[in-house]
Amino acid sequence: MKLRFNVLPLALILFATLTASAQLMQKKETYTRADSLRGMLTPLRTAYDINYYHLDVKFDIDKKFISGSNLFKFTATQNFNKLQFDLYANLKVEKVEYQGKELPFTREAAAVFITFPKIVTKGSKEEFTVYYSGNPTIAKRAPWDGGVVYTFDSLGKPYVATACQGAGASIWWPTKDHQSDEVDSMLISISVPKGLKDVSNGRLRKVTELADGYTRFDWFVANPINNYDVAANIANYTHMEDSYAGEKGKLTIDYWVLPYHQQAAEKQFGRDVKRMLKSFEYWFGPYPWYEDGYKLVETPHLGMEHQSAVAYGNRYRNGYLGRDLSGTGLGLTWDFIIVHESGHEWFGNNITSKDIADMWVHESFTNYSESLFIETYSGKQAGLQYLQGLRKIIQNDIPIIGPYNVNKEGSGDMYPKGANMLGLIRTLVNNDDKWRAILRGLNKTFYHQTVTTAQIENYMSKEAGINLAPVFDQYLRYKDIPILDLKFENDKIYAKWTTDVKNFNVPVKLGKKGGELYFVKLNNEYAPVNFPGLTKENLEIDTFDYYIKVNGLTNN
């Protein structure tokens, strides 16, 4: 979520939030050194490649206080004696240990700089441990703002969760807080007051009763994971188990919910989870985390795509908190959070953008996955109808791709507009088998990797056999959608594209009303549309598959 797609009020809250922040970015157009420290890959970050974390944190819920440590194991990518990790300034770095001794460190904004006593040589494997404590930021409206949620369930028991996409994982634990470098594996140890349970990512390895009245839960993640996905979920949970016969064999399924919601969870999860897995494995390839399993974890916030531990707070209702974002009625036949947040396991978690400016890679594909889920069970036309319905919430305010190196996203349009762009590309590919192969190929080619927009664009163009650059440029890098300009002279029809992109030579589908539509290649100069018997009165433009504006036809 943040939805992530980021999302919405009830449905439109998230989009409104993203739109407002995006507009603010556009007006400001200046960024602080803190933004650069957080968003830029400097040599102090690229000098080391994270291999392993052991995050060990105790939650004092009454005091809203956390304390603990994180072990960094890394490989040096060059010679260096200084590096940067990240931790929000309101959390105290108690000490940094290296080879049994404390390392000197300095802090600036949320960046922490440590200096080693000697040069760390390229290729060497080293480790250090950061000890820290403090009162982490309390999220006011998770998951759209980051931090820790402290609340109580309806029986008065503590109900706590973390959600930090956008804000960054360093809002509650020390880490190399940049999406480009995912840790290879991780042990997450969360200690909570006795009587409560923690559910985090991966598989539960051990539960230890501690002498101080706390219980520690050790969860191991066997796969690469982006740090904003790392989560602590603390409550009086009950546990349910299931499994799915998937493309890679048996996939374990675990549900962690509040005890008085067990019956509702059995019904809601039992209906949607396996059919979601069936649909997405068909379109995208095997679930990317068989080693870590699939979990749904009930949370006090709406939801997040926390890898292998998807956060769920949709109140066991269909749609988005009971609403259909598309206005078509199709969105009320399934649970939005189960489908959307699980879709991020492929786009966002399996394939992760290196820079948050390219978050469309997460959100556009995942929003599009909703239409594919509908298509799987209600047919292609229904999936396309859902996509078209989402257009009503598109703002066309600023570009979808945000500014690089300052930890800023682009427009919230990355959800519905990006999804409609992908629908257009599918139309241009004009071969559903090839389109499915492209989607599966993306997840295979970039399996467990971080990527740039250019990598995704180039791969899709190559596999489609079409130069898709004009489409990506117009929809991602400019705020306006293509305009199809028509004019009628001497019983002839002329057409051209009006776009920000030069040489927008993208074919459009048109033809006679009630008949078959054909691809007609156009560019940015008026050209005759030579089509036998075509007139202004019987001309039909495909605005169902194409998210475009048409000028010159009063009936469009």
N, C-alpha and C positions, 0 to 999 in steps of 0.2 A: 504494500500500500504505500505508502504513507497514507491516499487511500491507502497506498504508496502510491502510484500512477500517478502514481500518485493519486486524494479525492474529494470529498464533497460536502450541506444541510439536509441535512439528511442528505439527500444526495448531492445537493449542489454546494455544500459547505466546502468540501475539499477543493473543488475547482475554483470557488470564489477566493479561497485563501491563497491558492497558487497564483491565481490571476492578479490579486492585489499585490502580492510580493513581487511578481514579475514586472508589474507596472512600476513599482517603486524602484526596481533595479534599472529599468529603462530610463526613468527620470533622473536617477542619481548618476549612473554611469561612472562612478568613482568608487574605488575599493580601498580598504585600509591595508596596512601591513599585516594585520591579523588575518585578513582574508587570504593574503598571499601565503602566509605561513601555513595556513590550513589547507589551501588548495593547490599549491605549486609543488612540483617534484624538483626539489633542489638537490645538489650533491649530498647534502646531509641526510637525505632520505634514500636516494638511489644507491648510496654506497653499501647498503645492506639489504639482503633479501630475507624476509621472515620465513622461517621453516616451521616453528612450533611455538605455541603459547601454553602456559598453564596459568589460567586465571583462577585465583583462590580468594573469594570475597565473602565476608560475613555481613549479613543485613541485620542491624539493630532497628527493628521496625518502629518501636515506640519512639525512638529518638530520630528516626529518619536518617540514620547514620550508617555509613558503610566503612569497612576497613579490610585491608588485605594486601595482596601482592599479585604481580604478573611476571612470570618468567618469559623472557625473550630469548629464543634460540634462533640464530641467523647465520647466513653465509655472506662473507664480505665479497662484494662485486668489484671492489677496487681497494687500493691502499687508503687507509684513513685513520684518524685518531679522534674524530668527533662525529656525533650523529644526533639526529632529532627524533624524539618520539612525542606523543601528544597526550595531554591531560588538561581538562578544563581548569582554569585558574582558581575556582572556588574549592577545588580538592587539593589537599596538601600532599606533596611528595615527601614522605618521611625519610627515605634514603634510597640510594641505588647501589646494589652490591655487584661486584665483579671479581671473580677469583678470590672470594673471601674478604675483600676490602671494599670500603665505600668509595664511590666515584664522585668527583665534584660535578655539580650541575648548575645550570642557570635556567631561568624561565623568562619567557616573553609571550604575553597573551596565553594561548593554550599550548604553546610549544615549549618543550623541555629539551635542553641541549646537554649532553653528557660528554665528558672528555676522558679518553682512555690514557693510561700511563705510558703506553707505547703504541707504535703503529700497528694497527690490525691489518694484516696482509691479505691481499686478494686471494680468494679461494678458501681462506681459513673459516672454520666453524667456531663460533663463540657464543657466549650467553651472558646475560645479566638479568638481575631481578629488581623490579621496582616495587617498593613498599609505599602504600598510600592510605589516606583516610579522609573523611569529611562528609558533609551533607550534600549529596548530589542534587542537581537541579530537579525540582519537582515539575513534572509535565502538567501544564494547565489544561491542555486539550489534546492528549495523545490520541492517535499517533501523529497528528499534524505538527505538533511541537514536540521536541525531544526531552527525554529525562526519565524519571522514575514515577510511576503512578502508585500512590499510597491510598488505599481505600479499604472498605470492608464489604464482605458479602452480606446477604440479607439475614444471615444468622449472627452477624456481628463479628465474624472471624476476619483476621487480616487478609487482604487481597491485594497483592503487589505485583507489578510488572514493569519491565523496561521496554522502551521504544525510542529509537534514536536515529532513524534514517534522516539524512539531511543535516541534522545537528551533529551527528557523528558519534561513534562509540566512545570517544574520549570524554563524553559528557558524564560517563560513569565508570570507565576503567582505562588505565594507561595502555596505549597501543600505538602502532604506526598507523595513523588515521588517514589513510588515503586508499581509495578503491583499487588502485592499480596493483597493489601488492597484497594478495590473499595468502594467509597462513596456510601451510600444507595440511596440518592437523592440529588438534587442540584438545586440551583437557580443561573442562569447566567445573570448578568446585564451588558450590554455593552453600553456605551455612545459614540455617534459618532457625527460629525458635522451635523448640520441640513441639510436636503436634501439627506442624505445617510441613508441606512438601515443596520442593523446588523442581520444576521441569525446565530443562534447558535443551540445547541442540544435541543431536547424536543419540548415543545409547547410554543408558544408565549402567555404570560399572560397579558402583559401590555406594552403600548407605552406611554412614558411621555416626553412632550416638556419641557426642562429645561430652566431656566432663562439665562444661559450663552451661548445660541446659540447652544446647543447640544440637542440630542434626545437620551433617554435611552430606550433600548429594554430589557425587562425582559423575559427570557426563563426558563421554569421549566422542569427538567428531573425527571420523577417519578420513574425511575429504577436505579439500580446500574450502574455505568459508570466508565471505567478506565480513568485516568486523561489525557492520551495523546490523547484521543478522544475528549476532550472538545475543542471547536473551536469558534473563532470569524471570521465571514466572512462579510466584509464591502464593499458595493458597491451601485450603483443606481439600485437596483434590481426591477424587476417586478415579480409578484407572480401568479402562476397557481395552480389550485386545481383539484384533482381527487380522486378516491377511488378504493379499490380492495376488492372483496368478498373472504376473506381468511378462513383458518381453524378455526380461533377464531372470525370470524364475519367480520364486516366492518373495513378495515384498511384505514386510511386517507393517502393520497399521496399529497405532496406539492412539487412544483418546484419553485426555486428561480433562475432566470437567468437575464442576461443583456437584457434590453428591445429590442435591435435590433437582439437578437438571439431567440426571442420568437417563431417564426415560425419554425426554425430549431429544437428547443427543443421540440415543440409539436410533430414533426415527429419522432425524434430520441428517445425521452423518451417514447412517446406513443407506439412505436414498441417494445421496449425491456424491460421496467420495469415490466409490468404485467406478461409477459411470464417468466421473471426471477423469480418473486415471486412464480408463479405457479410451476416452476421446483424445486426451493429450498425448498418450503414448502412440496412438495412431498418427496424429498430425506432427508431433515433434520428436518422436523417438522415445527410448526407454527413460523412465524416471531417473534423474541423474544421481540419486543418492541411495541406491539399494543397500549399501554397506551401513548407512546410518538410519535407514527406515523412514517411514512417513508418520508424522504425528500431527494431530490437531489439539491445540491447548486453549481452553477457555480463558479469556482475559478480560479485565475491566475496561479495556479500550476496544475500538471497533475491529482492528485486525492488522496484521503485518505478515510479510512473507518470510518470517524467520526460518531459515533453512532447516529442513527436517523437523521443525517444531512450529508449524504455522499457527500464528495467533488468531484466535477466533472470538469475536464479540458481537456477532450479528443477531443475538437473542433468539436463535433458532427460528428465524423467519425467512421466508423466501424474499428474493429481491435484495435491494440495498436497504436494510432496516425497514423492510416492507414496501419499498418503493421500486418502481421500474425506471431506471435512468433513461431508457430509450423511449419511453412513452408508448411502446407498441403492445404491451402486455406480455411479450415474450420473456422479459426479465423477471417475471413473477413466477416462473415455472421451475426455478432453481435458486439455490442459496448463493448470492453474489460473492460473499467473502470466501466461501469454500472454493469456488471456481476461480475467482480472480487471484486471490493470494496464492493458491496452489499453482496457478499458471506461472507465477514468478519463479517457481522452482526451476523452470526451463529458461525463462528470460528474466534476468536479474540476478539469479543465484548461479545457475550453470554458466550462462553468458553474462558477464558483468562489465559495465562500461568502466574504462580506466578513469575517466573524469566525470564528475557528476553533471557537467554540462551536457553530456551525451545520454542522459537518463531516458531519452526516448527509446533507446534500445530495450530498456526494461518495460516501460509503460505502454508504448505503442503496440508492441507485440503482445503484451499481456492483455491489454484492452481488446485487441483483435482476437485473442484466444477465446474470449467470451462468445463471439459470433461463431467460431468454429465449434464450440461446445454445443450451441444451439443447432448448428447445421448437422452435427452428428446425430441428433435425436429428433429434429423437426424438419430437416431438409435444407438444401442450399438457399432456397429463396427466403426462408425464415431467417437464416443467419445474415443474409444481405439486408433484410428489412430491419433487423436489430441495429446493424451498422449505420444505416441511413437515419434511424431514429436518434442515434447519439449526436447527430449533427446540430441539433437544437441547443446543445450546451457548449458548442465551440465559440470561442471569443474572437479569434483572429486578432489578438492584441499585440503580441511580440513574437519573435521567432521561437520555435520549439527548442532548438539548440541554444544553450545558454553561453555565457562568457567562460572561457577556459581559465584554469589555474587560480580561481578565486572561490572554489567550492559553492558555485551558484547554479541552480537549475534554470532552464528556460521556461517557456509558457506551459501552464497546465493543459494547454491544448495537446500536449504530447499524448494524452490519453485518447480522446475521441477523434481528433484530427489525424493523429498518427495512425490510428487504427483504420480510418477511412483511406489514408494514403496507401496502406498495405492492401486494402481491398481494391484500390485502383490498379496497383501493380499486379495483383492476381488477374485482373481483367486483361491487362496488357500481355501477360504471359500466355493467357488464353489456352491453358492446358492444366487441368486440375491435378493430374498425376505429376507433372513437372513442378507445380506449385508446392505440392506436398513434399516432394523430394527436396526442394529448396529449404523448406522449413526444417525438415529432419536433418538435412545436410548442415545447416547452421549449427544445430546442437551437437552434431558429431564433429564437425571441423573445429569448432571453438569450445569443445568440451572442457569444462572446468577452467576456462580462461577469462582473462580480462581483455577487452577489445576497445577499439576506436570506432567512431562512425565510419571512417573511410574503409575499414576492414569489412564491415557489414555491407556497405554500399557496393564495394568492388566484388565481393563474393556473390551477391544477388544478381548483379549485372552479368557477371561471367556465366553463372549457372542458368540464368534466364535467356542468355543469348541476345540481350537487349541492352542498349545504353540507357540505364535508368538514372543517370546523373541529373538530367533536367528535372525529373520528378522529385528526387530527393532534395535538390537544391531549392526548388520553389516551395515545397511543403515544410521543409525543416529549417531553412535559413532565411526565409522571408515570412512576414506575417500574413500576407494576402494570398488567396487561392487563385488559380488560373482563371482568366476570364475568356470565354469564347465569344468573340465579336462576330456578329453576322450582319451582312448588308445585302440588299436586294436591288438589283439594277437591270432593267431591260429583260425581265423575266429570268434573270440568272441569280444564282446564290453564290455569295463570296463569304469566306470565313477566315479568321486568323485567331491566334492566341495573343492575348495581352498579359504579359508576365514580367516579373523582375528579372528572370533568367533570360539571357540572350539565346536565340536559336532553340526555343522550346518546341522541338520537333516531335511532339507526342501525338500519336493518332487519337482521334475521337471516334466514338461509335455513333452513327446516325443512319437514317433511312426514312422510309415512308411509314406513317402512322399505321399501326396494326400489322406491319410486315417485319421482315428480318432487318436487323441493324448491321451495318458493316463498318469496318475500320477505315477511316479516311485520314491520311497523314497530313498534318498542318504545321505551320511554323508561325513566326511573328509578322509575316507579311500576308496581306489579303491574297487569297488564291480562289479560283472558281471551284465550286463543288460540282463536279461533273457526274451526275447521277440521273439516269433516265427517268423522266416523269416526276422528278422531285420539284416541289413548289413550296412557297412560303406556307401555304395552307396545310400541306400534308407532311411537312418536315418534322421529324422527331429526333431529338437529341437525347442520348443516354445520360440522364442526370441521376439515375439510380445507382449505377456502378461508379460513376464519376462524381467526386465532390468538387464541383466547379460552379462558376457563375456564368450564365448565358445572357448576353446583351443582344437585342434585336428581335427577339420573339416575345410578343406580348403575353403569350400563354405559357411562358416559362418563369 
